Amino acid sequence: MIDRRPLLLLALSAAGLVGIVAHEGYSDKAIIPVPGDVPTIGFGTTAGVKPGDRITPPQALARALTDVQKFEGALKQCVTVPLHQYEYDVFVSLAYNIGPGAFCGSTLVKKLNAGDYPGACAEIQRWRHFQGRDCSLPANGCSGLWLRRQAETRQCLGVGQ
């Protein structure tokens, strides 16, 4: 296995981008994915999105790439330890989903920067709530988020790497 590398040497991999867009899903028009959420278009883009907006798959992918760069920049500002590529990819995915402020201010980042890699990976599962609902409980109607967190945790731990 390749050693962990300084963040300066890492960029989101193609597999990481595919993972993000697969988790986010695609919509060619602005939608509110679940009541109370913000308008989303393409592969989870929210910035500047308003009802009635439309997008093509190539435009959506280009926009996702631009969005990812913002989240990579935030991650590189708050994470101070080297990472494996698969760890970097999963942390960019998580930041993409929860936002850079929430990611950088999290216990996950504190544990990661302290060198507690397994502890940081375990923290991913704490991000399982949406609008006060625990998405790990099937009756709460948001199981897709919980499935995403389980997949991200496995990836973070290097399962299958």
C-alpha positions as CSV (number, residue, x, y, z in Angstrom):
1,M,0.0,0.0,0.0
2,I,1.2,3.5,-0.8
3,D,2.1,5.6,2.2
4,R,0.1,8.6,3.2
5,R,1.0,11.7,1.3
6,P,0.9,15.4,2.2
7,L,-2.3,17.1,1.1
8,L,-0.3,19.4,-1.2
9,L,0.3,16.3,-3.4
10,L,-3.3,15.1,-3.5
11,A,-6.2,16.0,-5.7
12,L,-9.6,14.3,-5.9
13,S,-9.3,11.2,-8.0
14,A,-11.5,10.2,-10.9
15,A,-13.0,7.5,-8.6
16,G,-13.6,10.1,-5.9
17,L,-15.5,12.3,-8.4
18,V,-17.5,9.3,-9.6
19,G,-18.4,8.5,-6.0
20,I,-19.6,12.0,-5.3
21,V,-21.8,12.2,-8.3
22,A,-23.2,8.7,-7.7
23,H,-24.1,9.5,-4.1
24,E,-25.6,12.9,-5.1
25,G,-27.6,11.6,-8.1
26,Y,-28.5,13.8,-11.1
27,S,-31.3,16.1,-11.8
28,D,-31.6,18.2,-15.0
29,K,-33.8,20.7,-13.3
30,A,-33.6,22.5,-9.9
31,I,-35.3,20.5,-7.2
32,I,-35.7,20.5,-3.5
33,P,-34.6,16.9,-2.7
34,V,-36.5,16.7,0.5
35,P,-38.8,19.2,2.1
36,G,-36.8,21.9,4.0
37,D,-33.7,21.4,1.9
38,V,-32.2,24.0,-0.4
39,P,-32.6,23.9,-4.2
40,T,-30.2,21.5,-5.9
41,I,-29.4,20.9,-9.5
42,G,-27.1,18.6,-11.5
43,F,-25.0,16.5,-9.1
44,G,-25.8,18.2,-5.8
45,T,-24.9,21.8,-6.8
46,T,-26.6,24.4,-4.6
47,A,-24.8,27.7,-5.1
48,G,-26.9,30.1,-7.0
49,V,-29.6,27.6,-7.8
50,K,-33.1,28.8,-8.1
51,P,-36.5,27.2,-9.0
52,G,-36.8,26.7,-12.8
53,D,-33.1,26.4,-13.5
54,R,-32.1,23.6,-15.9
55,I,-28.8,21.9,-16.7
56,T,-27.3,19.3,-19.1
57,P,-25.2,16.4,-17.9
58,P,-21.9,17.9,-19.2
59,Q,-22.8,21.2,-17.6
60,A,-23.6,19.5,-14.4
61,L,-20.3,17.6,-14.3
62,A,-18.4,20.7,-15.1
63,R,-20.2,22.5,-12.2
64,A,-19.5,19.6,-9.9
65,L,-15.8,19.8,-10.7
66,T,-15.8,23.5,-9.9
67,D,-17.7,22.9,-6.6
68,V,-15.3,20.1,-5.7
69,Q,-12.3,22.5,-6.0
70,K,-13.9,24.7,-3.3
71,F,-14.2,21.8,-0.9
72,E,-10.7,20.6,-1.6
73,G,-9.4,24.0,-0.8
74,A,-11.3,24.0,2.5
75,L,-10.0,20.5,3.4
76,K,-6.5,21.6,2.6
77,Q,-6.8,24.5,5.0
78,C,-8.1,22.5,8.0
79,V,-6.5,19.1,7.7
80,T,-2.8,19.1,8.6
81,V,-1.9,15.4,8.4
82,P,-1.0,13.3,5.4
83,L,-3.7,11.0,3.8
84,H,-4.1,8.0,1.6
85,Q,-5.8,8.9,-1.7
86,Y,-8.9,7.0,-0.7
87,E,-9.1,8.9,2.6
88,Y,-8.7,12.2,0.8
89,D,-11.5,11.3,-1.6
90,V,-13.9,10.3,1.2
91,F,-13.2,13.5,3.2
92,V,-13.8,15.6,0.1
93,S,-17.1,13.7,-0.5
94,L,-18.1,14.3,3.1
95,A,-17.2,18.0,2.9
96,Y,-19.2,18.3,-0.3
97,N,-22.2,16.9,1.4
98,I,-22.1,18.7,4.8
99,G,-20.3,21.9,3.8
100,P,-16.8,23.0,4.4
101,G,-17.6,24.9,7.6
102,A,-19.2,21.9,9.2
103,F,-16.4,19.7,8.0
104,C,-13.6,21.9,9.2
105,G,-15.2,22.5,12.6
106,S,-15.9,18.9,13.3
107,T,-14.6,16.4,15.8
108,L,-13.7,14.3,12.8
109,V,-11.0,16.9,11.8
110,K,-9.8,17.3,15.4
111,K,-9.3,13.5,15.6
112,L,-7.7,13.4,12.2
113,N,-5.3,16.1,12.9
114,A,-4.3,14.4,16.2
115,G,-3.4,11.3,14.1
116,D,-6.4,9.2,15.1
117,Y,-7.3,8.0,11.7
118,P,-9.6,5.2,12.8
119,G,-11.4,7.6,15.2
120,A,-11.8,10.1,12.4
121,C,-13.3,7.5,10.1
122,A,-15.7,6.5,12.9
123,E,-16.9,10.1,13.2
124,I,-18.4,9.9,9.6
125,Q,-21.3,7.9,11.0
126,R,-22.2,10.8,13.4
127,W,-23.2,12.8,10.3
128,R,-26.4,10.6,9.8
129,H,-29.0,13.2,10.8
130,F,-31.2,15.3,8.5
131,Q,-33.7,17.8,9.8
132,G,-33.5,16.3,13.3
133,R,-34.2,12.7,11.9
134,D,-31.7,9.9,12.5
135,C,-31.3,8.5,9.0
136,S,-30.0,5.2,10.4
137,L,-33.5,4.4,11.5
138,P,-35.5,3.0,8.5
139,A,-38.8,4.6,9.6
140,N,-37.3,8.1,9.2
141,G,-37.4,8.1,5.4
142,C,-33.8,9.2,4.8
143,S,-31.9,5.9,4.6
144,G,-30.0,7.0,1.5
145,L,-27.9,9.3,3.7
146,W,-27.2,6.5,6.1
147,L,-26.1,4.1,3.3
148,R,-23.8,6.9,2.0
149,R,-22.2,7.3,5.5
150,Q,-21.7,3.5,5.8
151,A,-20.0,3.4,2.4
152,E,-17.9,6.5,3.3
153,T,-16.8,4.9,6.6
154,R,-15.8,1.6,4.8
155,Q,-13.8,3.6,2.2
156,C,-12.2,5.7,4.9
157,L,-11.0,2.6,6.8
158,G,-9.5,1.3,3.5
159,V,-11.9,-1.7,3.2
160,G,-11.4,-3.0,-0.3
161,Q,-8.5,-0.7,-1.1
